[in-house]
Each structure stands twice: as C-alpha cells, then as structure tokens.
Amino acid sequence: MRLVYFTHSLQSCWNHGNAHFLRGVLRELIARGIDVAAYEPENAWSLQNLLGDHGAGGLEPYRSAYPELSSRTFGPKTKLEALVDGADLVVVHEWNEPALVAEIGKLRAKGGQFTLLFHDTHHRAVSDPEAMRAFDLSGYDGVLAFGETLAEVYRKWGWANRVFVWHEAADTRHFHPPAEEAGREGLVWIGNWGDGERTEELEQFLFRPGREAKLPLEIYGVRYPPDALALLEKYDVAYRGWLSNARAPEVFARRIATVHVPRRFYSTILPGIPTIRVFEALACGIPLVSAPWQDSEGLFTPGEDFLTAEDGEEMTRQLARLKRDPELRRSLAEHGLETIRARHTCGHRADELLAVVERLQCPSRVGGEGGTRPSSRGGWGIGPTITADNNPSPGQPAADHPLRERGKVVA
C-alpha cells in the first residue's frame, strides 16, 4: 500500500501541533510495511519561523527522534499528478492552500485510482466557516475529523457517513515515562499563546494557581506578545521559549505536574476535543489537572486519569494536593498511562485509518447506508463560484455521488 500525505510541515512543530500526531502515525504506518510519502509546501510558515528563530539546528531533535521520516517540498509549478502517481491513499490536511486541495480533488474526480481524504484538525469550521468555503472538496471520498463535535458539523454539511472521527493520539514509541525517575519539582506548561483564545483561562487556571500553590512554573511555547510576557513576569513564570516537541518527554520528566487549559472553542462550541498535549503528557506519566473541559466522548476517566478543576480556587487545591501527595501522583500517572496504551496510541490511529479506507472501498458499507459525497453542484467548497444564492449553507449536499468500486487495499 502507498500513502501520500500533504501536510503544512512534517519537519517543523513551531506552532504546528498536527506535526506531533502526523509524525507518530506515519511512523506506525511505516512499521506496518506501508510505503509513505509526505509532501509539504516550499517555504512553509511554520518551518520558516523555526529556521528564523533557531536555524537549521532547530531541526536536529526531530531528525534524531524520527530517523525513518522524511518529506519533500512542492511548489506552484510542481505537477501534482506525479506526486500522487501510484498512491492507494491520499490525505490532504486542512492547513494547505485551497488551490492545492481543489487540484488534488480534480485528479481524483478525473479517475484517480486512490482514496482521497481531507483531514481537519482545527476549529475553523465553526470559528470561521466562510474561510472553509474556499475549499473545494467535491472530489473527496471522505473527511477525517479530530473529534465527534467537528464530525457532526460535517454531517450537517452533507457528508453523512463519509466523515470519520479520527482523534489525535500519543506516539508512545517516543512519549513514555523516563527509564529512571529522578527528582521532580515545580509545574510545567507547554503551549502557544496564539490569538488570545484563552488568555483569561491561562491566568485563572495556570498562572495564579501555580503561584498560590507555591509551585514554580515554567512555560514553553511561541507567539507570546509583549503583554503576554508582562503577564508571565507578573506571576513569576519562567518563560523558556520554543521547545521542539521531540524534547517534551525530557521536560515532562522533571516536573511534578502539568495543566490542560483548552482553547475556548474546545471548551464551548467543540467540546470533547483535547489538545494533543493531554495524550502526550499522560503517555509520559506526568500527573495532569484539567481546567473545565467536557470529555463528551469518554476518551478518559476524569478523577483517575487526571484531576479536574471547575474554577481557579479548585485548581489551586488540586495542585497543592499533587505537591504534597506522592501516592496520588503515582496513581494518576499509572491510570493515565494505562488509558493511553489501551486506547490512544498512534498505533491505534493507524489501525483506524486503514479501517476507514477499507470501509470506503466497499460502497455498500457507505453509500448503501445513505452516505453521499457532496458534488460540485452546490457541494461544500467551490471557492469563488459560491454565492449566497447557489450555496446558502456550507456543505449543502447535492445528488448522490457514489464511489467507484476499486479493489481492496491490503496493508
């Protein structure tokens, strides 16, 4: 089997959380004997920022941790037909230009003998649906959504049984507890500031509770503007800057606990979708406390896999408990790690992806159950041809567009 994946960047995790998951799942697929090719655009924003801040040396942790992975770049003049030639499965991530998304869809619609999936790991479908209208998915066989609430958005847009929940997960080949425990102290948080989507929450559930629990806090991440840095200084937070995700396990190994502070969209409009840091932290055996977040899909067992806090005062109490109670820390670490290994590894997600492909290649198991693929006539995302008159809502389904039968892909 040959898989081609179009990503924003495989090399860079600078403000690019999807790279974490992609590296792990591609590694698992390669271990299963699958021929994997990853493509990223020339001068990708994330990679350019990483190189600008840290030079080529910033790529070394990734290269050392993932020697089996590589990617190639493409540009405006690249012939996409050559990149997908011989592919059995092509996956296009949502952080790509609409023109690329549309062109690959056209190749599929013109008879490309591969299954074509769109992979969405962002909240833009609800936070900026107009921007999503720029994507032409009329040639795509299905959508991979990183949570049930996002999948439901696509169902409302006409994708029915052709949208599949594909959560992120931990690469447990790399993210695991330290071989030998050393002394732990303080609190750590790894995350980017972003666009002010959780400023109040970070102060309420991380900065202030950390100080009040007398747990020194260090933070890693990027895009911290001057006002954010001033806020960190106010709470005596040690800001460490960018951290290669490949080095996160060694950082987690030194600290007593970490905190999950979801972006606002994932605690309100799209509940049930955790940041990938939850999977990675639990895989590393570090106790975690979560700010308000609804585990609507039952991914974890709150209270056993991690602690929860409904407000800042409770967060302070939970952090203080962890500070003084090594048995509680041990229990949480064990339960969280067990849950990851049982349900949320990149190996599990690799198996799920292959199952999606097999299902899509059996039309009676998708189309026969009422699944349709929105077509170019009123289907979701036809770029500038969409008007308020001919496409009143994103994802408006058109006539049935069943998959052509193809031979089953065997891994």
PyMOL commands that set and color helices and strands:
alter all, ss='L'
color gray80, all
select helices_A, chain A and resi 18-31+45-54+56-65+80-84+98-109+124-127+129-132+148-162+199-212+226-234+245-252+264-267+276-283+312-324+326-343+346-360+363-365+367-369+383-385
alter helices_A, ss='H'
color red, helices_A
select strands_A, chain A and resi 2-6+35-41+72-74+89-93+115-120+142-145+163-165+187-190+217-220+238-241+257-260+288-290+307-308
alter strands_A, ss='S'
color yellow, strands_A
deselect
rebuild
show_as cartoon
